[in-house]
């Protein structure tokens, strides 16, 4: 899979260089612009006076190829990266399991609560204050 990614990347780089050259030799609009500064007149000498139509068509198809290659490469690179990440995760997981073998779980016993010690006189002691959420005892008035 990575071989295909490498070959497609090479074609993408070649396509980028072709696009740069095609755009630079395009005829400028109204005989002005960057095309004339970078050799736009060379296209007339090389391809003839009607070369604008051929150059624009080749540029259009080269641009379509560029976007197609970029999308395909992005998808393939994502798949290659995901597969490598999953394989690396599984390898590390297996190493970790071999280093620390899983033992049988120990049963958990709840702690045994000790009964409260009985008072020496045998009577149960009550709390001195009433709980905070209980209503207060009514007082009798005469």
N, C-alpha and C positions, 0 to 999 in steps of 0.2 A: 504494500500500500504506500509506503514512504517513497518507493521508487517512482510511482506514478505522480506523487506530489512533487518530486524533484523535477521530473520531465515537464510537467505542466507549469511549474514555476519558471523553468528555462524559457518555454514558449511565451509566457507572460512578459518576461523581461525583453525578449526580442520584439514582441508586439508593442511594448512601450517605446522602444527605440524607434520602431517604424512610425508610430504615431507622432513622435516628436519631429521626425524628419518630414513627414507629410504635412503637418501643420505649419512648419517653418517655410516650406516651399510653395504654399498656397498663394494664389494671386491676391493681392490686397484689393480692397474696395476703393474705387476711384483713385488708383495709383498712389496710395499713401498707406502708411501703417508699418507694423513690424515685419510683415512679410517681405516688403521691398528692402528693408534694412538687412534682413538675413538671407537674401538671395532669392527673392521671389521672381526676379527676371531670369534666373537660371532655369526655371521650369519652362518658360517660353522657349528657350534655346534647346532644351533637352527633349521636351515632349511636344512642342509645337504650340501654336496660338490657342487651340481649343483644349488645352490640357486642364482647364479648370473643372470641366465636367468629369473627367477621368479621376482627377485627384480628389474631388469631393466624394465620389462614389467609393473609392478605395479607403478614404478616411472614414466614411460612414461604416463600411463593413469592418474595418479594423477596430473601430470603437465598439461595435457590437461584440466582436470576438473578445476584446479586452474585458467588457463587463461580464460576459459569459464565463471566461476563464477565472475572473476574480471571484465570482459566486461559487463556482465549482471548487476552486481551491480552498475557499473559506469553509465550505461544507466538509471536504475531505480532511482538511487539517484539524477541524473540530473532532471528527471521528477518530483520527489517529491519536489525538491528544487524550480523548476520553478513554480509549482502549488502553493506552499506556498507563493512565492514572488508575484504572481499575485493576490492571495486572499488578502494578506496584503496590496497591492497597492490599490485594489478596496475598502477595508475597510477604509483606510485613505482618499481616495477620497470622499467617502460618508460622512465621518465625516466633512471634510472640506466644503462640499456643505451645510450641515446642519448648520454649524456655520455661514457661510456668504452666505445668499440667493442671488441669482442673481436678480438684479433689471432690469427694462426695460431700454434699452439704451437711453440716452438723445440725441436729434438731435443736430448735430454740425452745428452752423451757422458761416459762414465765417465772418471775421471782416470787418466792413464797413470802407472803406477808406475815409478820410475827403478830400474834394477838397482843393487844395492849395489856400492860401489867395492871392487875386489879389493885385497888387501894388497900392499904393494910387493914382498915376497919370494915371492909366488905361492902361498903356503899359505893354506888356509882357517883362520880362527881359530875356536876352540870356546869356548863360555862357560866361565868359571872355576868357577861353582858349579852344582850339579845342580838341576834343576827341583824345586819344592817338592812336587809331587804324584807324583814318581817315587820308587820305593823306594831306600833307600840301598844302596850297594855293600857286599857282605859282606867282612868283614876276615878274613884268614887268621892263625891263631895257631899257634905251634910250641911 
